[in-house]
Amino acid sequence: MMDFLISPAYAAAESSTPGIMDFAFPIVLLVLFYFMLIRPQSKRAKAHRSMQGSIAKGDEIVTDGGLMGKITAIGDNAITVELADNLEVKVRRESINSVLPKGTLKKL
């Protein structure tokens, strides 16, 4: 009756020692994980940091919230962005998503 629910365990005929193939799969998995996830994410983060460091007054930007405007002043942590005539907002430097090519806001 127990053989129906649980398969019987049999002793191994020979003792097996861990070989190189027992360690190959986890190593291949870690290398694949690095090249598929960690490396591309670190490249994107590095490019984003360099973009944020190179912004200047007069650049046209898009924030994480989707606001598009022109930079009028740059502080240590906050940047003043002109969204429309006589409408300026302060956003954190980290919330800038991308820098647009010059003249993009006039085309919209």
PAKE-266227 format. One line per field, with one value per residue (C-alpha): residue number from 1; residue in one letter; y, x, z. Coordinates in nm, 2 decimals, padded with zeros to 4 digits. Each point is the difference from the previous one (the first is absolute). Layout:
BEGIN
nr	[NUM	...]
rest	[A	...]
y	[Y	...]
x	[X	...]
z	[Z	...]
//
This chain:
BEGIN
nr	[1	2	3	4	5	6	7	8	9	10	11	12	13	14	15	16	17	18	19	20	21	22	23	24	25	26	27	28	29	30	31	32	33	34	35	36	37	38	39	40	41	42	43	44	45	46	47	48	49	50	51	52	53	54	55	56	57	58	59	60	61	62	63	64	65	66	67	68	69	70	71	72	73	74	75	76	77	78	79	80	81	82	83	84	85	86	87	88	89	90	91	92	93	94	95	96	97	98	99	100	101	102	103	104	105	106	107	108]
rest	[M	M	D	F	L	I	S	P	A	Y	A	A	A	E	S	S	T	P	G	I	M	D	F	A	F	P	I	V	L	L	V	L	F	Y	F	M	L	I	R	P	Q	S	K	R	A	K	A	H	R	S	M	Q	G	S	I	A	K	G	D	E	I	V	T	D	G	G	L	M	G	K	I	T	A	I	G	D	N	A	I	T	V	E	L	A	D	N	L	E	V	K	V	R	R	E	S	I	N	S	V	L	P	K	G	T	L	K	K	L]
y	[00.00	00.25	-00.08	00.16	00.33	00.02	-00.15	-00.23	00.14	-00.22	00.02	00.11	-00.28	00.22	00.31	00.31	00.29	00.34	00.07	00.30	-00.05	00.05	00.35	00.09	00.07	00.26	00.17	00.02	00.13	00.27	00.11	00.01	00.20	00.25	00.05	00.01	00.21	00.16	00.13	00.17	00.16	00.15	00.13	00.17	00.15	00.13	00.17	00.15	00.14	00.15	00.16	00.15	00.14	00.16	00.20	00.37	00.31	00.02	-00.38	-00.14	-00.29	-00.26	-00.09	-00.34	00.14	00.09	00.37	00.16	00.34	00.21	00.03	00.36	-00.05	-00.28	-00.05	-00.27	-00.23	00.19	00.12	00.27	-00.09	00.23	-00.19	00.29	00.38	00.12	-00.35	-00.14	-00.31	-00.14	-00.36	-00.22	-00.07	-00.38	00.03	00.11	-00.29	00.12	00.30	00.10	00.13	00.38	00.14	-00.31	00.20	00.25	-00.29	-00.14]
x	[00.00	00.28	00.17	-00.29	00.03	00.37	00.26	00.24	00.36	00.28	00.36	00.24	00.22	00.31	00.08	-00.01	00.24	-00.09	00.16	00.05	-00.35	-00.16	00.15	-00.03	-00.37	00.00	00.30	-00.15	-00.32	00.19	00.19	-00.33	-00.17	00.29	00.00	-00.38	-00.10	00.28	00.22	-00.27	-00.15	00.33	00.06	-00.34	00.06	00.35	-00.15	-00.28	00.25	00.21	-00.30	-00.11	00.35	00.02	-00.33	00.04	-00.22	-00.21	-00.03	-00.34	-00.09	-00.26	-00.06	-00.10	-00.35	-00.02	00.04	00.19	00.17	00.31	00.26	00.02	00.21	00.21	00.06	00.18	-00.30	-00.29	-00.03	-00.25	-00.19	-00.21	-00.31	-00.18	00.02	00.01	-00.03	00.31	00.03	00.29	00.08	00.26	00.31	-00.06	-00.35	00.13	-00.07	00.15	00.14	-00.18	00.17	-00.01	-00.33	-00.21	-00.24	-00.08	-00.09	-00.26]
z	[00.00	00.08	-00.33	-00.17	00.18	00.05	-00.23	00.19	00.04	-00.12	00.11	-00.27	-00.13	00.01	00.20	-00.22	00.08	-00.12	-00.34	-00.22	-00.16	00.34	00.02	-00.37	00.00	00.28	-00.15	-00.34	00.16	00.18	-00.31	-00.20	00.28	-00.01	-00.38	-00.03	00.30	00.20	-00.27	-00.22	00.31	00.11	-00.35	00.00	00.35	-00.11	-00.31	00.20	00.26	-00.27	-00.17	00.33	00.06	-00.34	00.00	-00.04	00.00	-00.31	-00.05	-00.08	00.23	00.08	00.37	00.14	00.04	-00.37	00.03	-00.29	00.04	-00.03	00.28	00.13	00.32	00.14	00.38	00.20	00.03	-00.18	-00.35	-00.11	-00.31	-00.21	-00.12	-00.16	-00.01	00.36	00.14	00.17	00.22	00.21	-00.05	00.15	-00.21	00.02	-00.15	-00.34	-00.23	-00.33	-00.18	-00.32	-00.32	-00.03	-00.14	00.08	00.23	-00.28	-00.23	00.24]
//
